[in-house]
Amino acid sequence: MNASPLLARLRQSRRTSLTVFAITLAALVVTAAWFISARASLAEAYARLGDRNQALAEAQVREQEAQLRVEYARSARDLLTAAQAHGLQPDAWGERLINLRQSQMGREDAASLLGAVTRSSERMFGAEAFELSVTHPEEGLFDAPPPSDRAPAPLSLTLRGAILFRTATATAGDAALLTGAAP
């Protein structure tokens, strides 16, 4: 056997193997670099998707708020139209807030104050809080105190709300509507 052709073939085979190994190694390095780049791009895409989803959720909330505002405006317009159809002019009324917190007053004063906030053709009262109580345990709220040598104890009154009063002259429809009669 001739050693020289065998060695030449081995050298050729070794060169071929090293060339194939180098090409494979280069392809592996390129593939790894591409994979790392693709993985970073995927992470960026997920981050952008999260940002877009958050922006979408915020936009949906703003859309719902805008729809509520539109509905409130429509409801207010309908309410004004209904009030005008019944003869009530919103600009013909004034508003005052009443805020009495556990004020103590005599029965006559409490009766006149409560009479002043009752509904009539000239005023309406919307109470947020109302409490009327006796301050003496032996006296009743609905019974007049028995005549005795001491003066009746005052009542405790809490009254909070808005009273609407007419600032312009009333029409017949307004008066009938406020007093509960059919126009």
Secondary structure as the mmCIF struct_conf table of DSSP 4:
data_model
#
loop_
_struct_conf.conf_type_id
_struct_conf.id
_struct_conf.beg_label_comp_id
_struct_conf.beg_label_asym_id
_struct_conf.beg_label_seq_id
_struct_conf.end_label_comp_id
_struct_conf.end_label_asym_id
_struct_conf.end_label_seq_id
HELX_RH_AL_P HELX_RH_AL_P1 ALA A 3 ALA A 85
TURN_TY1_P TURN_TY1_P1 HIS A 86 GLY A 87
HELX_RH_3T_P HELX_RH_3T_P1 PRO A 90 ALA A 92
STRN STRN1 TRP A 93 MET A 105
HELX_RH_AL_P HELX_RH_AL_P2 ARG A 107 ALA A 116
TURN_TY1_P TURN_TY1_P2 VAL A 117 VAL A 117
BEND BEND1 THR A 118 THR A 118
BEND BEND2 SER A 121 GLU A 122
STRN STRN2 ARG A 123 VAL A 134
BEND BEND3 THR A 135 HIS A 136
TURN_TY1_P TURN_TY1_P3 PRO A 137 GLU A 138
BEND BEND4 GLU A 139 GLU A 139
BEND BEND5 LEU A 141 ASP A 143
HELX_LH_PP_P HELX_LH_PP_P1 ALA A 144 PRO A 147
BEND BEND6 ASP A 149 ARG A 150
HELX_LH_PP_P HELX_LH_PP_P2 ALA A 151 PRO A 154
STRN STRN3 LEU A 155 ARG A 166
BEND BEND7 THR A 167 ALA A 168
HELX_LH_PP_P HELX_LH_PP_P3 THR A 169 THR A 171
HELX_RH_AL_P HELX_RH_AL_P3 ALA A 172 THR A 179
TURN_TY1_P TURN_TY1_P4 GLY A 180 GLY A 180
#
